[in-house]
Amino acid sequence: MKWTGPESQWTGGLAHWVVGDRAFISCAFTFKLPEARKWAIYYRSIGKTVAIGGPAMAHVKTQKYMEDVAIVPRGAGNPGRHDGALQRHNPAATIASRGCSEKCSFCIVPFMEGAFSELPNFPVLPVLCDNNLSGLPDDYQDHIIGRYKAEGVPLLDANSGFEPRTFSAKVFERWRVINKGVWRLAYDDLVERDFIREAMAILRGAGIAPRKVQIYTLLGNEPYEACMQRVREVIEWGGEPFCQPLMKLVSLTRDPHVKHDWTAKKLRAVARWANNRMWRSVAPRFEDYDPSVRRAPRARYDATQGLFI
Ligand code: SF4
């Protein structure tokens, strides 16, 4: 199966487009809202009516921030959702379900989308952005896979990935038939330790290379030592950590939310050390890493994955 459609390319969390006398803005991250606001003001200045939606608009605080320059969605869930908005962020992206069966406190998904809702007629495209594929009912997972097989589209990136509590050998066997990309899971707190260890053992036992076992590892939601234990374990168990500092759900800047014994500087340094794989060569232990020596950009955006690394 070869994909001949549009390439995977993320815009970085903000998309905007014009249809007739209307301008539409879709904002994924709250820290992109200041930029969204500038676009709204610009579109108004050229006579367009501006409407804004997207995950960043789920909270009443962000709605208030935009309401004087754009038509703002109101109500529960994601009332401003616009068909095709996701493909404005990435023309190769799609989604087959909204919501999640879990309720992680640091995550916007339960707040914004609630429990699972299925979108069985989703457009079949190679980047699949469902929040929690392994938590979906078995028959719906089979439905998604069946549609990829029927349409001959390769799954190149299960972008939000799988939830360790529901990942199993059965889930792996089901998805390996179509998943050509990395296996993404999250290890967000030590409560998930046994689940993620088991999930990684399944992947590594099946011969999946470390580079294709990518584990989102949240930083700053637990004290330093607990977070670093998770980072170290991901490496020890044969995967690669992708570290994301904790942020407030309504933050208008990309600054970390500092809690416990962390500092903002340390959160950024650990993320840079881990995400640039410096543990492989420069400093196997973070404690031996000197962040003042610039070896990698402070933070850059990988548009193929849609991640800040
Ligand atoms: S499992 Fe993932 S998508 Fe679901 S609530 Fe937790 S962090 Fe969010």
Residues whose N, C-alpha, C, O or C-beta is under 5 A from the ligand:
A	BS01	SF4	C100 E102 K103 C104 C107 V109 P110 N131 N132 E163
